[in-house]
Amino acid sequence: MNEATVKPDRAPLPAATPILSFSPVTLHMPGRADPNLQMRVVMPATGTNLPVILLSHGHGGSNFIASMRGYGPLADFYAAHGFVVILPTHQNSRTLGLDPNGPEGVLHWRSRPQDMRFILDHLDEIERAVPGLEGRIDHNRVGFVGHSLGGHTGAILAGARVTDPVKGDVVDLKESRIKAFVLFSPTGDGKDAAEFAKTNYPALTNTDFSTLTAPSLVLTGDQDFNERFSDRKTWRGDAFRFSPKDNGAMLVTFNNCAHIFGGISGYDAKEANDENPQLVSDAQWVTWSYLMSQLYPENKAWSMVAAELERPDNSIGTLETK
């Protein structure tokens, strides 16, 4: 990737370039409750050897944000700065109208990482389906970004294991083709889950992060706290705290930040009770820099972010490392 003009206030972020969005791309996925896996692809208008981000939406109460139509502030930013972004509609999306009482419950938590693995299996097909994309993807540079339930999906792909509350088996779906993970406020380990979570989301009560070995950046907010899930205020950082000491995981806690990070899930999203364009900008910059430096080790973007976060007077938040 070629470095473009750098913004003087936030080096080394390159200047944004025009982007294209195409949807739906539909893959037939046998064995899925909805056999048609739909996705949106957002990409730079020009360029080759482009890295990929798989972006996994959350759950929440919105109809369309939890689908391929959501997360424009992240998808558009990543694409404008050099990534091909693939956003699937997971089966927990209300847009599909699936039965919430199936074996996976309302979250369809087990099929979500399987969606991502299926996408990687069919990247060539996706390239051919999107006009102007064929031959432009670097299949060896794939990152993942997930928010909330999407963070749970990413943690599984990064190596975390979940005991299925219905079947009783341990689900291991680690995906080595994904080289770097960004987990926006993933769910905690569930050992001290509140009764609401135990009753409504039992799959979120037994996650083992001790096997999460892939490079991961976990993000949360200093106001991201919901007693319906846990009365422990550090719950959203469990994927960092309980992962192996030598996996290189990092945790960024943003200042004055609740669960939507200022509005990453959609433009002017009603669900963002902490709406703040500067916070969104900070989250974009931090996560883009991490992914770039993980996928391109010679890129020094993350080192500059880390240096900023380690300054005691920075306005963004705090950085913890293993």
C-alpha positions in Angstrom: 0.0 0.0 0.0 1.2 3.5 -0.9 1.2 6.2 1.7 -0.9 9.2 0.5 -0.9 12.7 1.8 -0.7 12.6 5.6 -3.1 14.7 7.8 -0.9 17.1 9.8 -2.8 16.6 13.0 -3.0 12.9 13.1 -0.1 11.3 11.3 0.3 8.8 9.7 -3.3 8.6 8.4 -3.4 8.9 4.6 -5.9 11.2 2.9 -9.3 9.6 2.1 -10.0 8.4 -1.4 -13.3 7.8 -3.2 -15.2 4.6 -2.4 -17.8 2.4 -3.9 -20.5 0.3 -2.2 -22.2 -2.7 -3.7 -25.0 -4.9 -2.3 -26.3 -7.4 -2.0 -23.8 -10.0 -2.8 -25.5 -13.3 -2.0 -23.9 -16.6 -1.3 -25.8 -19.8 -0.9 -24.8 -21.4 2.4 -26.2 -24.9 2.9 -27.3 -25.8 6.4 -28.0 -22.2 7.5 -31.5 -21.3 8.7 -31.5 -18.6 6.0 -29.5 -20.3 3.3 -28.9 -16.9 1.5 -25.9 -15.2 3.2 -26.2 -11.5 2.1 -23.4 -9.0 2.4 -22.4 -5.5 1.4 -19.0 -4.8 0.0 -17.4 -1.3 0.4 -14.2 -0.7 -1.4 -11.7 2.0 -2.7 -12.6 3.1 -6.2 -8.9 2.5 -7.2 -6.0 0.4 -6.1 -4.8 -3.2 -6.1 -3.5 -5.6 -3.6 -6.1 -4.3 -1.2 -6.3 -5.8 2.3 -9.7 -7.0 3.6 -11.7 -6.3 6.7 -14.6 -8.6 7.7 -17.0 -6.4 9.7 -19.4 -8.1 12.1 -22.5 -6.1 13.3 -23.9 -6.3 16.8 -27.3 -7.2 18.1 -29.1 -4.3 19.7 -32.6 -3.0 19.2 -32.4 -1.5 15.8 -33.8 -3.1 12.7 -31.2 -2.2 10.0 -28.0 -1.3 11.9 -27.7 -4.9 12.8 -27.3 -6.0 9.2 -25.1 -5.3 6.2 -26.7 -1.8 6.0 -25.2 -0.6 9.3 -21.8 0.6 10.5 -21.3 3.2 7.8 -18.9 5.3 9.9 -16.5 2.4 10.1 -17.0 0.7 6.7 -16.8 4.0 4.8 -13.7 5.1 6.7 -11.8 1.9 6.3 -12.6 1.7 2.6 -11.6 5.3 2.0 -8.3 4.5 3.6 -7.4 1.4 1.6 -9.5 -1.6 2.8 -12.1 -3.8 1.1 -14.8 -4.1 3.8 -17.2 -7.0 3.7 -20.3 -6.7 5.9 -22.6 -9.7 6.1 -26.1 -9.9 7.6 -25.9 -12.4 10.3 -28.9 -14.4 11.2 -29.6 -12.5 14.5 -30.6 -9.5 12.3 -34.2 -8.5 12.7 -34.3 -7.8 8.9 -34.5 -11.6 8.4 -37.4 -12.3 10.7 -36.0 -15.7 11.8 -37.4 -17.7 14.7 -35.7 -16.5 17.9 -36.5 -19.8 19.7 -34.2 -22.0 17.6 -31.2 -24.0 19.1 -28.9 -20.9 19.0 -31.5 -18.6 20.5 -32.1 -15.0 19.3 -28.3 -14.3 18.9 -27.5 -17.1 16.4 -24.1 -16.9 18.0 -22.7 -20.1 16.6 -23.5 -19.4 13.0 -22.0 -16.0 13.0 -18.3 -17.1 13.0 -19.3 -19.7 10.5 -20.6 -16.9 8.2 -17.1 -15.3 8.3 -15.3 -18.5 7.5 -17.7 -19.2 4.6 -16.9 -15.7 3.2 -13.2 -16.4 3.4 -13.8 -19.7 1.6 -15.5 -17.8 -1.2 -13.5 -14.6 -1.6 -12.9 -15.4 -5.3 -16.6 -15.6 -5.9 -17.2 -12.4 -4.0 -14.6 -10.6 -6.1 -16.3 -11.8 -9.3 -19.7 -10.7 -8.1 -18.7 -7.1 -7.4 -18.1 -5.0 -10.5 -14.6 -3.7 -10.7 -13.2 -5.7 -7.7 -11.9 -8.9 -9.4 -8.2 -9.3 -9.0 -7.8 -6.4 -6.6 -7.8 -8.2 -3.2 -4.8 -9.4 -1.3 -6.1 -12.7 0.2 -3.2 -13.0 2.6 -4.0 -9.7 4.5 -7.4 -10.1 6.3 -8.5 -8.3 9.4 -11.6 -8.5 11.5 -13.7 -5.8 13.2 -16.7 -6.6 15.3 -18.9 -4.6 17.7 -20.6 -6.0 20.8 -22.0 -9.3 19.7 -19.7 -8.9 16.7 -16.9 -8.7 19.2 -18.0 -12.0 20.6 -18.0 -13.4 17.1 -14.4 -12.1 16.6 -13.2 -13.5 19.9 -14.4 -17.0 18.8 -12.5 -16.6 15.5 -9.5 -15.4 17.4 -9.5 -18.6 19.5 -11.9 -18.2 22.4 -14.1 -21.2 23.1 -17.7 -21.3 24.1 -19.6 -24.1 25.7 -22.9 -24.5 23.8 -25.7 -24.2 26.5 -28.0 -26.4 24.5 -25.8 -29.1 23.0 -23.1 -29.0 25.7 -20.2 -29.2 23.3 -17.2 -26.8 23.2 -17.3 -24.7 20.1 -13.8 -24.1 18.6 -13.9 -22.1 15.4 -10.5 -20.4 15.4 -9.7 -18.9 12.0 -6.0 -18.6 11.1 -6.7 -16.8 7.8 -7.6 -13.7 9.8 -4.4 -12.0 10.9 -5.6 -9.3 13.2 -8.7 -8.7 15.3 -10.4 -5.5 16.5 -13.0 -6.2 19.2 -15.3 -3.2 20.1 -16.7 -4.0 23.5 -17.1 -7.7 23.2 -19.1 -9.7 25.7 -17.3 -10.8 28.9 -16.6 -14.4 30.1 -20.0 -14.7 31.7 -18.9 -16.2 35.0 -20.6 -13.4 36.9 -23.4 -12.8 34.4 -26.6 -11.1 35.6 -29.9 -13.0 35.7 -31.1 -11.1 32.6 -28.1 -12.4 30.6 -28.4 -15.9 31.9 -32.1 -16.1 31.0 -32.0 -14.3 27.6 -28.5 -14.9 26.3 -27.2 -18.2 27.9 -24.5 -18.5 25.3 -22.8 -15.4 26.7 -22.3 -16.9 30.1 -19.5 -19.4 29.4 -16.8 -18.0 27.2 -13.2 -19.2 27.7 -10.7 -16.6 26.7 -7.6 -18.6 27.8 -7.4 -20.0 24.2 -7.7 -16.6 22.5 -4.2 -16.5 20.9 -4.5 -14.3 17.8 -3.3 -10.7 17.8 -6.2 -8.7 19.2 -7.1 -5.1 20.1 -9.9 -4.9 22.6 -11.7 -1.6 23.0 -14.2 -0.4 25.5 -15.5 2.8 27.1 -15.2 4.1 30.6 -19.0 4.4 30.6 -19.8 1.1 28.8 -21.6 -0.6 31.7 -24.9 -2.4 31.7 -26.1 -4.2 34.8 -28.3 -6.5 32.7 -25.2 -8.3 31.7 -22.9 -7.9 34.7 -22.5 -5.7 37.7 -18.7 -5.7 37.1 -17.7 -2.6 35.3 -14.6 -4.2 33.6 -16.8 -6.9 32.0 -16.3 -5.6 28.4 -12.5 -6.0 28.7 -12.5 -9.7 29.6 -11.2 -10.7 26.2 -8.0 -8.8 27.0 -7.7 -9.6 30.7 -8.3 -13.3 30.5 -6.5 -14.1 27.3 -3.0 -15.6 27.4 -0.2 -13.4 28.6 1.9 -14.0 25.5 -0.7 -13.3 22.9 0.2 -9.6 22.5 -3.4 -8.4 23.2 -4.0 -4.8 24.0 -6.9 -2.9 25.6 -7.9 0.7 24.9 -10.4 2.3 27.2 -11.9 5.4 25.7 -12.7 8.4 27.8 -16.3 9.6 28.1 -17.4 6.6 26.0 -20.4 4.3 26.3 -21.3 1.3 24.2 -21.6 2.9 20.8 -18.3 4.7 20.8 -19.9 8.0 19.8 -21.8 6.6 16.9 -19.8 3.9 15.1 -22.9 1.8 14.3 -24.6 4.3 12.0 -24.7 7.9 10.9 -26.9 9.8 13.4 -27.9 6.5 15.0 -30.6 7.0 17.6 -29.1 4.1 19.7 -25.9 6.2 20.3 -26.5 7.6 23.7 -22.9 9.0 23.7 -23.1 10.6 20.2 -19.8 12.3 19.6 -18.2 12.8 16.2 -14.7 13.3 17.7 -15.0 10.0 19.6 -16.0 8.3 16.3 -12.9 9.9 14.7 -10.7 8.6 17.5 -12.0 5.1 17.2 -11.5 5.1 13.4 -8.0 6.3 13.7 -7.0 3.9 16.5 -8.4 0.8 14.9 -7.3 1.6 11.4 -3.7 2.1 12.7 -3.7 -1.2 14.6 -4.9 -3.1 11.5 -2.5 -1.5 9.2 0.5 -2.2 11.5 -0.6 -5.8 12.1 -1.1 -6.6 8.4 1.9 -4.5 7.2 4.6 -4.8 10.0 6.7 -2.2 8.3 3.9 0.4 8.8 4.5 2.5 11.9 0.9 3.8 12.4 0.2 1.9 15.6 3.5 2.9 17.2 2.4 6.6 16.9 -1.1 5.8 18.3 0.5 3.9 21.2 2.8 6.9 21.9 -0.2 9.2 21.9 -2.2 7.0 24.2 0.7 6.7 26.6 0.9 10.4 27.1 -0.8 11.2 30.5 -2.5 14.3 29.1 -4.0 12.6 26.0 -7.8 13.1 25.5 -8.5 9.8 24.0 -8.1 7.2 26.7 -5.8 4.6 28.2 -3.8 1.8 26.7 -3.0 -1.5 28.5 -0.7 -4.2 27.1 0.2 -7.7 28.1 
